[in-house]
Every structure is written in C-alpha cells, then in structure tokens.
Amino acid sequence: MRILLSALILASVTTTAMAQAGPPTSQRTCSANRQLVMRDGAVVLDTGPSTYARFVRSGAECTVDQFPEPAWVPSSNNPQCFIGYRCKDGSDDS
C-alpha cells in the first residue's frame, strides 16, 4: 500500500511539473511569460532546446539558504524579457 501511494504521489508531482513547462518562452509574449510567473508564484519554463529553469515572483518562493536573482528570458517580442527571479544558492551578501 505504501509503495502504491508513493508511486501515485510521484506520478502526480511529475505530471504537474511537466504541465507547467508548456511551450518555450520564445513562443509567448513577454507579458504572457511574466503573467504566468506572477499568477503561479513559481513555475518551471522551457527556455530553449532541452533547457528548463524555475522562475519565481519573489524571494518568498526561495528556500531559506537562497536569494532571488533577476531573470530574463527570450520571448516572441523581446529577446531579453524580465520574467521575475531565479533562486540562487548562498547569501546575497558580498
């Protein structure tokens, strides 16, 4: 029973992550990419051939040992679209 439950949970998490990726950022407008991040808080997006990244709306979606770093992606109408942030490891103190 535990194995079945674990498998179901893993399958649902994997399916959810795959569903969020959707089409590449370069096939959406800059505002559509940004709205997706703002609406969901944290999303995994396709950023190019075989590349994916997690984007967040603020540092609240990062873990305690991470800090938000501004992120830009290519979009259909802007080669450097500010989409939100990526969570980076370590401190932002330099």
N, CA, C and O atoms as CSV, one atom per row, in Angstrom:
chain,resi,resn,atom,element,x,y,z
A,1,MET,N,N,0.823,-1.191,0.000
A,1,MET,CA,C,0.000,0.000,0.000
A,1,MET,C,C,0.874,1.265,0.000
A,1,MET,O,O,0.597,2.210,-0.738
A,2,ARG,N,N,1.927,1.280,0.827
A,2,ARG,CA,C,2.805,2.450,0.892
A,2,ARG,C,C,3.510,2.690,-0.434
A,2,ARG,O,O,3.679,3.833,-0.859
A,3,ILE,N,N,3.918,1.609,-1.084
A,3,ILE,CA,C,4.614,1.745,-2.363
A,3,ILE,C,C,3.672,2.321,-3.413
A,3,ILE,O,O,4.057,3.193,-4.192
A,4,LEU,N,N,2.443,1.831,-3.429
A,4,LEU,CA,C,1.459,2.334,-4.388
A,4,LEU,C,C,1.186,3.816,-4.149
A,4,LEU,O,O,1.141,4.602,-5.095
A,5,LEU,N,N,1.007,4.192,-2.896
A,5,LEU,CA,C,0.751,5.595,-2.556
A,5,LEU,C,C,1.936,6.471,-2.960
A,5,LEU,O,O,1.747,7.558,-3.506
A,6,SER,N,N,3.151,6.002,-2.696
A,6,SER,CA,C,4.348,6.760,-3.076
A,6,SER,C,C,4.432,6.932,-4.588
A,6,SER,O,O,4.775,8.009,-5.076
A,7,ALA,N,N,4.120,5.880,-5.324
A,7,ALA,CA,C,4.156,5.944,-6.781
A,7,ALA,C,C,3.125,6.928,-7.309
A,7,ALA,O,O,3.409,7.675,-8.246
A,8,LEU,N,N,1.939,6.942,-6.727
A,8,LEU,CA,C,0.897,7.875,-7.158
A,8,LEU,C,C,1.297,9.322,-6.893
A,8,LEU,O,O,1.073,10.197,-7.729
A,9,ILE,N,N,1.879,9.566,-5.747
A,9,ILE,CA,C,2.315,10.926,-5.407
A,9,ILE,C,C,3.412,11.375,-6.369
A,9,ILE,O,O,3.378,12.499,-6.871
A,10,LEU,N,N,4.378,10.504,-6.624
A,10,LEU,CA,C,5.456,10.843,-7.538
A,10,LEU,C,C,4.921,11.112,-8.944
A,10,LEU,O,O,5.357,12.056,-9.604
A,11,ALA,N,N,3.993,10.300,-9.398
A,11,ALA,CA,C,3.410,10.488,-10.725
A,11,ALA,C,C,2.671,11.814,-10.820
A,11,ALA,O,O,2.763,12.492,-11.844
A,12,SER,N,N,1.942,12.197,-9.784
A,12,SER,CA,C,1.195,13.459,-9.834
A,12,SER,C,C,2.135,14.655,-9.800
A,12,SER,O,O,1.887,15.648,-10.485
A,13,VAL,N,N,3.204,14.583,-9.022
A,13,VAL,CA,C,4.177,15.670,-8.970
A,13,VAL,C,C,4.876,15.804,-10.318
A,13,VAL,O,O,5.039,16.917,-10.818
A,14,THR,N,N,5.286,14.700,-10.905
A,14,THR,CA,C,5.955,14.718,-12.199
A,14,THR,C,C,5.035,15.276,-13.269
A,14,THR,O,O,5.466,16.091,-14.085
A,15,THR,N,N,3.786,14.860,-13.284
A,15,THR,CA,C,2.821,15.341,-14.261
A,15,THR,C,C,2.599,16.838,-14.108
A,15,THR,O,O,2.526,17.553,-15.107
A,16,THR,N,N,2.492,17.320,-12.885
A,16,THR,CA,C,2.292,18.743,-12.639
A,16,THR,C,C,3.475,19.549,-13.150
A,16,THR,O,O,3.286,20.574,-13.806
A,17,ALA,N,N,4.683,19.106,-12.863
A,17,ALA,CA,C,5.869,19.832,-13.316
A,17,ALA,C,C,5.946,19.863,-14.829
A,17,ALA,O,O,6.299,20.887,-15.412
A,18,MET,N,N,5.622,18.763,-15.464
A,18,MET,CA,C,5.659,18.714,-16.917
A,18,MET,C,C,4.593,19.620,-17.519
A,18,MET,O,O,4.836,20.264,-18.539
A,19,ALA,N,N,3.432,19.677,-16.909
A,19,ALA,CA,C,2.347,20.505,-17.432
A,19,ALA,C,C,2.692,21.982,-17.330
A,19,ALA,O,O,2.269,22.771,-18.176
A,20,GLN,N,N,3.446,22.369,-16.319
A,20,GLN,CA,C,3.783,23.777,-16.138
A,20,GLN,C,C,4.772,24.271,-17.183
A,20,GLN,O,O,4.754,25.451,-17.536
A,21,ALA,N,N,5.627,23.398,-17.682
A,21,ALA,CA,C,6.667,23.836,-18.600
A,21,ALA,C,C,6.071,24.453,-19.865
A,21,ALA,O,O,6.501,25.530,-20.278
A,22,GLY,N,N,5.106,23.805,-20.477
A,22,GLY,CA,C,4.424,24.352,-21.641
A,22,GLY,C,C,5.363,24.674,-22.793
A,22,GLY,O,O,6.475,24.149,-22.852
A,23,PRO,N,N,4.925,25.536,-23.711
A,23,PRO,CA,C,5.764,25.900,-24.857
A,23,PRO,C,C,6.954,26.748,-24.404
A,23,PRO,O,O,6.927,27.332,-23.321
A,24,PRO,N,N,7.991,26.815,-25.231
A,24,PRO,CA,C,9.166,27.628,-24.877
A,24,PRO,C,C,8.778,29.094,-24.646
A,24,PRO,O,O,7.814,29.592,-25.228
A,25,THR,N,N,9.532,29.762,-23.802
A,25,THR,CA,C,9.275,31.179,-23.528
A,25,THR,C,C,9.342,32.000,-24.806
A,25,THR,O,O,8.665,33.021,-24.927
A,26,SER,N,N,10.162,31.557,-25.765
A,26,SER,CA,C,10.312,32.308,-27.017
A,26,SER,C,C,9.062,32.255,-27.893
A,26,SER,O,O,8.961,32.999,-28.869
A,27,GLN,N,N,8.117,31.390,-27.558
A,27,GLN,CA,C,6.871,31.307,-28.328
A,27,GLN,C,C,5.725,32.060,-27.653
A,27,GLN,O,O,4.607,32.064,-28.168
A,28,ARG,N,N,5.984,32.691,-26.517
A,28,ARG,CA,C,4.985,33.513,-25.826
A,28,ARG,C,C,5.491,34.945,-25.791
A,28,ARG,O,O,6.692,35.190,-25.898
A,29,THR,N,N,4.566,35.894,-25.639
A,29,THR,CA,C,4.981,37.288,-25.486
A,29,THR,C,C,5.613,37.478,-24.115
A,29,THR,O,O,5.441,36.655,-23.216
A,30,CYS,N,N,6.333,38.557,-23.973
A,30,CYS,CA,C,6.980,38.875,-22.700
A,30,CYS,C,C,5.934,38.978,-21.589
A,30,CYS,O,O,6.119,38.421,-20.507
A,31,SER,N,N,4.839,39.687,-21.856
A,31,SER,CA,C,3.819,39.860,-20.813
A,31,SER,C,C,3.144,38.535,-20.461
A,31,SER,O,O,2.779,38.331,-19.303
A,32,ALA,N,N,2.970,37.632,-21.421
A,32,ALA,CA,C,2.361,36.328,-21.127
A,32,ALA,C,C,3.280,35.496,-20.234
A,32,ALA,O,O,2.808,34.829,-19.313
A,33,ASN,N,N,4.585,35.529,-20.497
A,33,ASN,CA,C,5.542,34.815,-19.645
A,33,ASN,C,C,5.529,35.385,-18.228
A,33,ASN,O,O,5.486,34.643,-17.246
A,34,ARG,N,N,5.566,36.697,-18.140
A,34,ARG,CA,C,5.591,37.372,-16.828
A,34,ARG,C,C,4.307,37.092,-16.055
A,34,ARG,O,O,4.357,36.828,-14.854
A,35,GLN,N,N,3.163,37.146,-16.720
A,35,GLN,CA,C,1.885,36.885,-16.050
A,35,GLN,C,C,1.813,35.465,-15.513
A,35,GLN,O,O,1.237,35.234,-14.450
A,36,LEU,N,N,2.391,34.515,-16.234
A,36,LEU,CA,C,2.405,33.130,-15.773
A,36,LEU,C,C,3.165,33.003,-14.456
A,36,LEU,O,O,2.707,32.334,-13.530
A,37,VAL,N,N,4.319,33.643,-14.381
A,37,VAL,CA,C,5.113,33.611,-13.142
A,37,VAL,C,C,4.371,34.324,-12.016
A,37,VAL,O,O,4.303,33.814,-10.898
A,38,MET,N,N,3.819,35.491,-12.301
A,38,MET,CA,C,3.103,36.257,-11.271
A,38,MET,C,C,1.875,35.503,-10.766
A,38,MET,O,O,1.590,35.524,-9.568
A,39,ARG,N,N,1.156,34.848,-11.648
A,39,ARG,CA,C,-0.065,34.123,-11.271
A,39,ARG,C,C,0.255,32.901,-10.409
A,39,ARG,O,O,-0.382,32.676,-9.380
A,40,ASP,N,N,1.254,32.111,-10.839
A,40,ASP,CA,C,1.532,30.846,-10.155
A,40,ASP,C,C,2.549,30.972,-9.028
A,40,ASP,O,O,2.630,30.082,-8.181
A,41,GLY,N,N,3.320,32.044,-8.993
A,41,GLY,CA,C,4.302,32.224,-7.922
A,41,GLY,C,C,5.636,31.581,-8.228
A,41,GLY,O,O,6.683,32.195,-8.019
A,42,ALA,N,N,5.615,30.353,-8.721
A,42,ALA,CA,C,6.827,29.632,-9.100
A,42,ALA,C,C,6.464,28.661,-10.210
A,42,ALA,O,O,5.532,27.870,-10.065
A,43,VAL,N,N,7.195,28.715,-11.320
A,43,VAL,CA,C,6.928,27.835,-12.461
A,43,VAL,C,C,8.234,27.364,-13.089
A,43,VAL,O,O,9.259,28.041,-13.007
A,44,VAL,N,N,8.181,26.206,-13.708
A,44,VAL,CA,C,9.294,25.694,-14.492
A,44,VAL,C,C,8.934,25.952,-15.950
A,44,VAL,O,O,7.882,25.523,-16.424
A,45,LEU,N,N,9.819,26.659,-16.660
A,45,LEU,CA,C,9.556,27.013,-18.048
A,45,LEU,C,C,10.651,26.490,-18.965
A,45,LEU,O,O,11.812,26.378,-18.571
A,46,ASP,N,N,10.266,26.175,-20.185
A,46,ASP,CA,C,11.172,25.757,-21.242
A,46,ASP,C,C,11.852,27.023,-21.767
A,46,ASP,O,O,11.184,27.924,-22.275
A,47,THR,N,N,13.182,27.088,-21.644
A,47,THR,CA,C,13.904,28.291,-22.057
A,47,THR,C,C,14.727,28.093,-23.319
A,47,THR,O,O,15.381,29.028,-23.780
A,48,GLY,N,N,14.706,26.910,-23.876
A,48,GLY,CA,C,15.452,26.632,-25.095
A,48,GLY,C,C,15.504,25.142,-25.354
A,48,GLY,O,O,14.872,24.362,-24.641
A,49,PRO,N,N,16.248,24.743,-26.364
A,49,PRO,CA,C,16.335,23.313,-26.674
A,49,PRO,C,C,16.871,22.517,-25.478
A,49,PRO,O,O,18.031,22.668,-25.094
A,50,SER,N,N,16.038,21.689,-24.907
A,50,SER,CA,C,16.398,20.817,-23.777
A,50,SER,C,C,16.827,21.569,-22.524
A,50,SER,O,O,17.550,21.011,-21.697
A,51,THR,N,N,16.401,22.824,-22.360
A,51,THR,CA,C,16.735,23.563,-21.140
A,51,THR,C,C,15.464,24.062,-20.463
A,51,THR,O,O,14.536,24.549,-21.110
A,52,TYR,N,N,15.454,23.924,-19.160
A,52,TYR,CA,C,14.325,24.347,-18.340
A,52,TYR,C,C,14.875,25.092,-17.134
A,52,TYR,O,O,15.995,24.833,-16.694
A,53,ALA,N,N,14.095,26.004,-16.609
A,53,ALA,CA,C,14.508,26.733,-15.413
A,53,ALA,C,C,13.274,27.054,-14.585
A,53,ALA,O,O,12.164,27.156,-15.108
A,54,ARG,N,N,13.487,27.211,-13.288
A,54,ARG,CA,C,12.416,27.579,-12.365
A,54,ARG,C,C,12.481,29.083,-12.133
A,54,ARG,O,O,13.532,29.633,-11.804
A,55,PHE,N,N,11.343,29.730,-12.310
A,55,PHE,CA,C,11.242,31.172,-12.116
A,55,PHE,C,C,10.224,31.448,-11.018
A,55,PHE,O,O,9.217,30.750,-10.899
A,56,VAL,N,N,10.498,32.472,-10.219
A,56,VAL,CA,C,9.625,32.806,-9.094
A,56,VAL,C,C,9.254,34.275,-9.139
A,56,VAL,O,O,9.953,35.087,-9.745
A,57,ARG,N,N,8.135,34.611,-8.484
A,57,ARG,CA,C,7.689,36.004,-8.479
A,57,ARG,C,C,8.441,36.835,-7.450
A,57,ARG,O,O,8.574,38.048,-7.613
A,58,SER,N,N,8.945,36.187,-6.371
A,58,SER,CA,C,9.678,36.921,-5.338
A,58,SER,C,C,10.550,35.956,-4.529
A,58,SER,O,O,10.503,34.742,-4.726
A,59,GLY,N,N,11.330,36.511,-3.633
A,59,GLY,CA,C,12.172,35.697,-2.771
A,59,GLY,C,C,11.392,34.808,-1.823
A,59,GLY,O,O,11.960,33.878,-1.250
A,60,ALA,N,N,10.107,35.069,-1.643
A,60,ALA,CA,C,9.280,34.237,-0.764
A,60,ALA,C,C,9.181,32.806,-1.277
A,60,ALA,O,O,8.913,31.891,-0.498
A,61,GLU,N,N,9.391,32.597,-2.572
A,61,GLU,CA,C,9.335,31.254,-3.152
A,61,GLU,C,C,10.683,30.535,-3.107
A,61,GLU,O,O,10.778,29.381,-3.524
A,62,CYS,N,N,11.717,31.196,-2.612
A,62,CYS,CA,C,13.041,30.582,-2.475
A,62,CYS,C,C,13.169,29.950,-1.089
A,62,CYS,O,O,12.434,30.305,-0.167
A,63,THR,N,N,14.107,29.013,-0.950
A,63,THR,CA,C,14.347,28.417,0.359
A,63,THR,C,C,15.163,29.386,1.210
A,63,THR,O,O,15.655,30.397,0.710
A,64,VAL,N,N,15.301,29.076,2.477
A,64,VAL,CA,C,15.981,29.960,3.425
A,64,VAL,C,C,17.420,30.250,3.010
A,64,VAL,O,O,17.904,31.362,3.218
A,65,ASP,N,N,18.114,29.271,2.427
A,65,ASP,CA,C,19.512,29.459,2.052
A,65,ASP,C,C,19.690,29.967,0.622
A,65,ASP,O,O,20.785,29.876,0.066
A,66,GLN,N,N,18.629,30.496,0.026
A,66,GLN,CA,C,18.695,31.020,-1.329
A,66,GLN,C,C,18.278,32.491,-1.351
A,66,GLN,O,O,17.638,32.985,-0.423
A,67,PHE,N,N,18.656,33.174,-2.428
A,67,PHE,CA,C,18.231,34.555,-2.613
A,67,PHE,C,C,17.724,34.726,-4.040
A,67,PHE,O,O,18.168,34.009,-4.937
A,68,PRO,N,N,16.801,35.665,-4.272
A,68,PRO,CA,C,16.275,35.880,-5.618
A,68,PRO,C,C,17.253,36.698,-6.463
A,68,PRO,O,O,17.819,37.688,-5.999
A,69,GLU,N,N,17.440,36.267,-7.708
A,69,GLU,CA,C,18.284,36.984,-8.649
A,69,GLU,C,C,17.425,37.308,-9.873
A,69,GLU,O,O,16.746,36.418,-10.386
A,70,PRO,N,N,17.433,38.548,-10.353
A,70,PRO,CA,C,16.619,38.901,-11.525
A,70,PRO,C,C,16.907,37.967,-12.701
A,70,PRO,O,O,18.047,37.563,-12.928
A,71,ALA,N,N,15.845,37.633,-13.444
A,71,ALA,CA,C,15.980,36.696,-14.563
A,71,ALA,C,C,15.324,37.252,-15.820
A,71,ALA,O,O,14.244,37.842,-15.772
A,72,TRP,N,N,15.996,37.052,-16.933
A,72,TRP,CA,C,15.487,37.446,-18.237
A,72,TRP,C,C,15.458,36.225,-19.135
A,72,TRP,O,O,16.332,35.361,-19.053
A,73,VAL,N,N,14.442,36.155,-19.999
A,73,VAL,CA,C,14.312,35.048,-20.953
A,73,VAL,C,C,13.975,35.620,-22.329
A,73,VAL,O,O,13.463,36.735,-22.431
A,74,PRO,N,N,14.261,34.860,-23.383
A,74,PRO,CA,C,13.815,35.313,-24.704
A,74,PRO,C,C,12.312,35.113,-24.838
A,74,PRO,O,O,11.781,34.094,-24.396
A,75,SER,N,N,11.629,36.068,-25.437
A,75,SER,CA,C,10.194,35.932,-25.688
A,75,SER,C,C,9.949,36.257,-27.162
A,75,SER,O,O,10.868,36.657,-27.878
A,76,SER,N,N,8.712,36.084,-27.606
A,76,SER,CA,C,8.417,36.315,-29.025
A,76,SER,C,C,8.560,37.781,-29.434
A,76,SER,O,O,8.770,38.080,-30.610
A,77,ASN,N,N,8.447,38.692,-28.473
A,77,ASN,CA,C,8.529,40.115,-28.813
A,77,ASN,C,C,9.651,40.867,-28.096
A,77,ASN,O,O,9.747,42.089,-28.204
A,78,ASN,N,N,10.503,40.136,-27.360
A,78,ASN,CA,C,11.577,40.786,-26.618
A,78,ASN,C,C,12.683,39.754,-26.357
A,78,ASN,O,O,12.436,38.762,-25.670
A,79,PRO,N,N,13.884,39.962,-26.884
A,79,PRO,CA,C,14.952,38.977,-26.680
A,79,PRO,C,C,15.457,38.913,-25.231
A,79,PRO,O,O,16.087,37.931,-24.838
A,80,GLN,N,N,15.182,39.952,-24.444
A,80,GLN,CA,C,15.581,39.968,-23.034
A,80,GLN,C,C,14.413,40.441,-22.181
A,80,GLN,O,O,14.375,41.585,-21.727
A,81,CYS,N,N,13.467,39.541,-21.975
A,81,CYS,CA,C,12.259,39.840,-21.215
A,81,CYS,C,C,12.481,39.569,-19.732
A,81,CYS,O,O,12.824,38.451,-19.347
A,82,PHE,N,N,12.284,40.598,-18.895
A,82,PHE,CA,C,12.355,40.381,-17.448
A,82,PHE,C,C,11.123,39.573,-17.042
A,82,PHE,O,O,9.990,40.021,-17.219
A,83,ILE,N,N,11.357,38.380,-16.497
A,83,ILE,CA,C,10.261,37.462,-16.182
A,83,ILE,C,C,9.999,37.355,-14.685
A,83,ILE,O,O,8.921,36.932,-14.267
A,84,GLY,N,N,10.965,37.732,-13.894
A,84,GLY,CA,C,10.850,37.589,-12.443
A,84,GLY,C,C,12.223,37.276,-11.887
A,84,GLY,O,O,13.191,37.981,-12.172
A,85,TYR,N,N,12.309,36.226,-11.097
A,85,TYR,CA,C,13.570,35.894,-10.429
A,85,TYR,C,C,13.859,34.404,-10.509
A,85,TYR,O,O,12.966,33.594,-10.757
A,86,ARG,N,N,15.118,34.059,-10.295
A,86,ARG,CA,C,15.542,32.676,-10.103
A,86,ARG,C,C,16.152,32.599,-8.725
A,86,ARG,O,O,16.808,33.544,-8.286
A,87,CYS,N,N,15.953,31.504,-8.038
A,87,CYS,CA,C,16.507,31.316,-6.705
A,87,CYS,C,C,17.941,30.819,-6.839
A,87,CYS,O,O,18.199,29.792,-7.467
A,88,LYS,N,N,18.853,31.549,-6.250
A,88,LYS,CA,C,20.272,31.195,-6.287
A,88,LYS,C,C,20.733,30.747,-4.915
A,88,LYS,O,O,20.278,31.268,-3.897
A,89,ASP,N,N,21.632,29.784,-4.889
A,89,ASP,CA,C,22.164,29.288,-3.620
A,89,ASP,C,C,23.131,30.288,-3.006
A,89,ASP,O,O,23.785,31.050,-3.719
A,90,GLY,N,N,23.218,30.281,-1.687
A,90,GLY,CA,C,24.152,31.121,-0.982
A,90,GLY,C,C,23.545,32.440,-0.549
A,90,GLY,O,O,22.362,32.710,-0.754
A,91,SER,N,N,24.376,33.229,0.041
A,91,SER,CA,C,23.949,34.522,0.560
A,91,SER,C,C,24.111,35.593,-0.504
A,91,SER,O,O,24.971,35.479,-1.378
A,92,ASP,N,N,23.284,36.641,-0.436
A,92,ASP,CA,C,23.449,37.756,-1.361
A,92,ASP,C,C,24.378,38.814,-0.768
A,92,ASP,O,O,24.555,39.881,-1.355
A,93,ASP,N,N,24.974,38.525,0.397
A,93,ASP,CA,C,25.959,39.440,0.985
A,93,ASP,C,C,27.281,39.248,0.266
A,93,ASP,O,O,27.759,38.122,0.125
A,94,SER,N,N,27.866,40.331,-0.184
A,94,SER,CA,C,29.157,40.221,-0.889
A,94,SER,C,C,30.257,40.859,-0.094
A,94,SER,O,O,31.409,40.864,-0.527
